Amino acid sequence: AMIPRDEAAEFAVSWREEYVAAFPQHAGYAKVVLTEPAGPARESHEGHDGRQDGRQDGREGHEG
């Protein structure tokens, strides 16, 4: 998952807890690794707000 840096630690703890609850047989092996995204991934994610068109201004359609 690509999430804001200041939310990463909390997300990692929560994700692992949910994973272990779903797959308790893997609890001893379940690890979470936090890394920075590579340049291209970071570029494609900048400004992403969950909208498919990537707009944050609420407008739809064409530029302008």
Sequence and secondary structure as in RCSB ss.txt:
>XXXX:A:sequence
AMIPRDEAAEFAVSWREEYVAAFPQHAGYAKVVLTEPAGPARESHEGHDGRQDGRQDGREGHEG
>XXXX:A:secstr
    GGGHHHHHHHHHHHHHHH GGGTTT         HHHHHHHTT  S TT  SSS  SS  
